[in-house]
C-alpha cells in the first residue's frame, strides 16, 4: 500500500508588532465632530461659490438688457 499524500500546511501569519488602535468614546465624538465641521465648512464654501456665480449671471443679464435698450434707442433716433 502506498502512503496517503500529505497536504502542505500553510505558514502561520506573522504577528504584527504595531499597537492596535483603540477608539475611546471621547475620540469617537472628536472624530464625528471634526467630520461634521469639515462637511459644514465645505458646504458653506460650495454654497457661497454657487451664490457668487448666480449673482454674476444676474449682473451680466442686467447689463445685457441695459445695453440692448441703449442700442435700440440710438437706432430709433
Secondary structure, 3 states (H helix, E strand, C coil): CCCCCCCCCCCCCCCCCCCCCCCCHHHHHHHHHHHHHHHHHHHHHHHHHHHHHHHHHHHHHHHHHHHHHHHHHHHHC
